[in-house]
Amino acid sequence: MTAVQADSTGDLATDWPTITPLGTWNVDQKCVRGHIPGSLNSEAGGWYGTFVKSVRLADGDPFWAFVIA
C-alpha cells in the first residue's frame, strides 16, 4: 500500500486522502505493509505522543481513538 497525494493545500488529511495497493494482495491476508510520507507519519506520531502524555496512559492500557474530519 502507498499513500496517494491528491492536492498540496498544506492540510495533510486533504492532501493525502487515500491509499492504493502496490502489487497483488487479497482480503484474506492478515497483514499488509504500507508506505506513507514522513510528514504524515510525524503528524500521527506527534498526536499519539501528546495523547499518551495528556491522559497518562501506561503500557498496555486500552483506549479508543477516533478521527473527526
C-alpha positions as CSV (number, residue, x, y, z in Angstrom):
1,M,0.0,0.0,0.0
2,T,1.1,3.6,-0.6
3,A,-0.4,6.9,0.2
4,V,-1.8,8.9,-2.8
5,Q,-1.3,12.6,-2.9
6,A,-4.4,14.5,-4.2
7,D,-3.5,18.1,-3.5
8,S,-0.9,20.4,-1.9
9,T,-3.0,22.6,0.4
10,G,-0.9,22.1,3.4
11,D,-3.6,20.1,5.2
12,L,-2.2,16.6,5.3
13,A,-5.6,14.9,5.6
14,T,-6.8,16.7,2.5
15,D,-3.6,16.3,0.5
16,W,-3.1,12.6,1.2
17,P,-6.7,11.2,1.4
18,T,-6.4,7.7,0.1
19,I,-4.1,4.7,-0.3
20,T,-3.6,2.3,-3.2
21,P,-2.3,-1.2,-3.3
22,L,1.0,-2.0,-4.9
23,G,1.3,-5.4,-6.4
24,T,-1.1,-8.3,-5.8
25,W,-3.0,-8.8,-2.5
26,N,-6.3,-10.3,-1.3
27,V,-8.7,-9.7,1.6
28,D,-7.6,-13.0,3.3
29,Q,-4.1,-11.6,4.1
30,K,-3.8,-10.7,7.8
31,C,-1.2,-8.1,7.3
32,V,-0.2,-5.6,4.6
33,R,2.9,-3.4,4.5
34,G,2.2,0.3,3.8
35,H,4.3,3.3,2.9
36,I,3.4,6.9,3.8
37,P,5.2,10.2,3.6
38,G,7.3,11.2,6.6
39,S,5.1,14.3,7.3
40,L,2.0,12.1,7.7
41,N,3.9,9.7,10.0
42,S,5.3,12.6,12.1
43,E,1.9,14.2,12.4
44,A,0.2,10.9,13.6
45,G,3.1,10.1,15.9
46,G,3.1,13.6,17.4
47,W,-0.7,13.4,18.0
48,Y,-0.3,9.9,19.6
49,G,2.6,11.1,21.9
50,T,0.6,14.1,23.0
51,F,-2.4,12.0,23.7
52,V,-0.5,9.4,25.7
53,K,1.0,12.1,27.9
54,S,-2.2,14.1,28.4
55,V,-4.2,11.1,29.6
56,R,-1.3,9.4,31.3
57,L,-1.5,6.1,29.5
58,A,0.7,3.3,30.8
59,D,1.9,0.4,28.7
60,G,-1.0,-2.0,28.0
61,D,-3.8,0.5,28.9
62,P,-6.7,0.1,26.4
63,F,-8.1,3.1,24.6
64,W,-10.2,4.1,21.6
65,A,-9.1,6.7,19.0
66,F,-11.4,8.4,16.5
67,V,-10.6,10.8,13.7
68,I,-13.1,13.5,13.2
69,A,-12.8,15.3,9.9
